[in-house]
Amino acid sequence: MNIKLPKNCCLLTLPKHVDVRGTLTIAELQGDIPMRVERIFWIHGAGANVNRGEHAHKLNTELLFAVAGSFTMTVDDGTTKADIRLDSPEKGLMLGPWIWGRLHDFEPGTVVLCLCSKPYIAEGYINDYEEFLSLVNGQKA
């Protein structure tokens, strides 16, 4: 599967070790995670018809994992849009600043882990899609 991702987005695969006891997935903050982590949160209990996210960040970078279950992440830089299905605990999606993100199509029991490069600051969010498009298109001019 070869999906063209928007700029400021990339897929990341963490190392894993599998044996008869199960799978151990590892993320070392000074090696496997390509950013400084200042905030961590997780989403759980979201229904199949729920949308989460639906915003962009001015400065924050996020790295999302489906540590249980699966969900679809729509990413959009104002020019390129892609749907990525996260369905494996070792597969992450990194969204840099100025990427509109929407989480949807949650499988029952899904747990989403999100690592953030910045603490929560309400002023750092763009919550209106039309405003986002206006801002990113203004940056390109």
N, C-alpha and C positions, 0 to 999 in steps of 0.2 A: 504494500500500500504506500504510494508516494503522494503525499498531500502537500500542496504549497501552503506554507504557513505565512502569516503576515510578518512584517519586520518586527523586531523586538519579541519574537516568540521562538521557543525551541523545545523540542522533546528531549527528555533526559531519562536514561535508564540507569538505575542504581545497581550495584553488585548484589548478587544473592548467592547463598550457599544452600544446596538442597541435599538432604540425606533422609534416612528412614524416619527420622523424628519430625520432618517437615521442612519448611523453608525459612531461612533467616535472611532478611533484606537489611542492608547496612547503608547508613548515610552519615559520613563523617563531615562535620561542618567545615573543616579546614581542607577539604579535598573534593568530596563528592557533590557538595552544595556550592554552586558558583556565585554565592553572594553572602553577605553578612546577614544573619537572621536576627531580627529584633522583636518579632511578634509571631506567635503561633496560634492558630485556631483550627477547629474542626467543625464540620457540618454533619449532622446526622438527623434522622427522622424526617427527611424531606420526601414527600410523595412523588409519584411518577409524573404528575402534571404541574409540579412546582418549578418555578424559575428562581434561581438565586443569582447573585452578582448583579448583572445589568448595570454596570458602571465601568469607568476607566479611572486610572490613577494618574496624577500629574508627576509623581516622583517614585512611588512605591513599585517594587518588583515583587511578584508572587510566584510561588512554585507550588502546584497542586498535585495531589496524589489521591487515587481511590484506594485507601488502605483496606476497604472491604466493599464488595459490590462493584457497581460501575455507574458512570454518568457520562453525558456528552458535554463538552465545553465548546461553545462557539466563540471564536476569537476574531477580531476585526480591527484593522488599523485605519479604516476609512477608505481603503482602496481594495485590500485583499481580505476576504472572509473565509474561514475554514471551520469545519466541525471535526473535533477530535474526540474519539471515544476513549476514555480512561477506564481501563478494566483490569488492571494488574497493579499490585502494590509497589512494584519496582519501577513502573513507568510514570514519569512526572511530566507536567507541562509548565514551562516557565513563561510568564507574561511580564514583559517589561512595561515601563510607563507608556502611556498613550495607546493602550490596547483596550478596546471595549470587550468585556468578557461576560458571558452568560452561561451558567450551569443549568442543565435541564436533563430530562429523561432519566431520572434517578431510578435505579433498580431497588426494590425493597431491601432494606438493611444496609444501604450504602453509607459509608463513612468517608468523608473527604477531609484530608489533612492539608492545611495551607500554611506555608512558611512565607513570611513577609520580611522585606528588607527595611521597612520603616514601621514605627508604632502607628496606631490609629490616629489620624488627624482628619476631621471632617472636611476641612477646606481643601484637602488633597484629592478629593473625589469629584468626578464629573458624573452626575446621576441622570442627566438628560441626553439621550442619544443625538438629538438634533444639535444641541450645543456642542457635543463631542465632535460631530462631523464638521461643524463650523470652525471649531478651534483647530482640528488637525488639517483641514483644507487651508486655513489661513497660514499655518506653519509651512505648508508646501509651496505657497505662493512666493 
